[in-house]
Amino acid sequence: MEFPIDRFRELQTPFYYYDTALLGQTLQTAQSLLMPDWHIHYAVKACTNPGVMHRIAEAGLGADCVSGGEIRAALAAGFPSESIVFAGVGKSDWEIELALGSDIFCFNVESIPELEVIQEIAQRMGRTARVAFRINPNVGAHTHENITTGRAENKFGIAMEDMVGVVRLARTMANVECIGLHFHIGSQILDMEDFATLSLRINELQEVLASYGFSFPHVNVGGGLGIDYEHPDLSPIPNFKDYFDTFKRYLRLHKGQQLHFELGRSLVGQCGTLVTKVLYVKQGNARQFVITDAGMTDLIRPALYDAQHKIENLMRQSPLATYDVVGPICESSDVFARDYRMAETRRGDLLALRSSGAYGEIMASQYNCRPLPKGYLTEQL
Ligand SMILES: *Cc1c(COP(=O)(O)O)cnc(C)c1O
């Protein structure tokens, strides 16, 4: 990736930089591989930078929201309400009202109590809620434990074996229209076998439901496609081809069924970079520390998920040295990398923490009374 380093020098660090050209190419690649009747809803929670969201809306994708705030952000960014799906295990009454009032495309319903509340609110508002059932397919994705969502023991979704009863119940509700089945097994998944397994589970479930006379016009397989954090320059665009081909090959849709995807990380991860300035290079007893002005408040993924982001010194390339790269926050987990080989670094150097476009800026906090980092797209510099 080429960085406009001269402009970077003039900006207050740390900040997020989004490469608009790469974002555009990524969106275009994903869109170009879709079959007719396939749709991508951008998982807004990955990055709600308004410029980034606006670009994605402009490219014609829908939105996948997990809160009322995200629905508002999606509408403000220009996503049409009829392209919005709304998931989440704990939807508040006001969020359901907002979604019904905005006439979004579909609620992804995660439990019977939720379904009952949606019916009640829809009736009071004189609306019909379109719903898809989020099913927990009990597929263990090969990814970090904190980001698998499709196993039996976590809080998401409805168990496969409860589905027939849930559909029967939903059909008795006057203000609920059942339009689909929804799945999402986790995030940062690079093993296509997981998506193949998911597809086979969906086939099984669709067969069971069909034997009871139940079929729905929409199937939503969620998101979760991973990106290459180690080699952002070798694979700047994720392997959408293998991902979509897996569903083409394994998923058996009924006639006329539309297929929906909810991609987050894979669309925005590689275009984003956290740019930080080196405050100090400190010689410890056994280790050398590079202390940056960005910390876990700006990028929490290393502390939260043991994530490894590639770190580049934007000022120099050699000779190499070994550092622990750490932030200024008063927490021992505020570490970006340990024993990391990078160019010999000096105070004032700018570092790039690569592949930070997803679950970066939006997860920033003000812990330690720190200001939130700003985000800039290429054309905003
Ligand atoms: C987070 C989430 C996604 C997006 O996941 P990615 O790994 O970023 O693609 C999709 N669907 C649901 C329901 C989610 O919670």
The ligand as an SDF file (V2000), in Angstrom:
LIG
                    3D

 15 15  0  0  0  0  0  0  0  0999 V2000
  -20.4200   -9.4540   13.1520 C   0  0  0  0  0  0  0  0  0  0  0  0
  -21.4610  -10.0460   12.3110 C   0  0  0  0  0  0  0  0  0  0  0  0
  -21.2620  -10.2010   10.9490 C   0  0  0  0  0  0  0  0  0  0  0  0
  -19.9800   -9.8150   10.2510 C   0  0  0  0  0  0  0  0  0  0  0  0
  -18.9080  -10.5980   10.5900 O   0  0  0  0  0  0  0  0  0  0  0  0
  -17.5170  -10.4320    9.7920 P   0  0  0  0  0  0  0  0  0  0  0  0
  -16.6520  -11.4530   10.3930 O   0  0  0  0  0  0  0  0  0  0  0  0
  -17.0180   -9.0580   10.0710 O   0  0  0  0  0  0  0  0  0  0  0  0
  -17.7840  -10.6560    8.3510 O   0  0  0  0  0  0  0  0  0  0  0  0
  -22.2920  -10.7140   10.2100 C   0  0  0  0  0  0  0  0  0  0  0  0
  -23.4630  -11.0810   10.7690 N   0  0  0  0  0  0  0  0  0  0  0  0
  -23.6880  -10.9450   12.0830 C   0  0  0  0  0  0  0  0  0  0  0  0
  -24.9930  -11.3510   12.6420 C   0  0  0  0  0  0  0  0  0  0  0  0
  -22.7010  -10.4260   12.8960 C   0  0  0  0  0  0  0  0  0  0  0  0
  -22.9270  -10.3150   14.2130 O   0  0  0  0  0  0  0  0  0  0  0  0
  1  2  1  0
  2  3  1  0
  2 14  2  0
  3  4  1  0
  3 10  2  0
  4  5  1  0
  5  6  1  0
  6  7  2  0
  6  8  1  0
  6  9  1  0
 10 11  1  0
 11 12  2  0
 12 13  1  0
 12 14  1  0
 14 15  1  0
M  END
$$$$
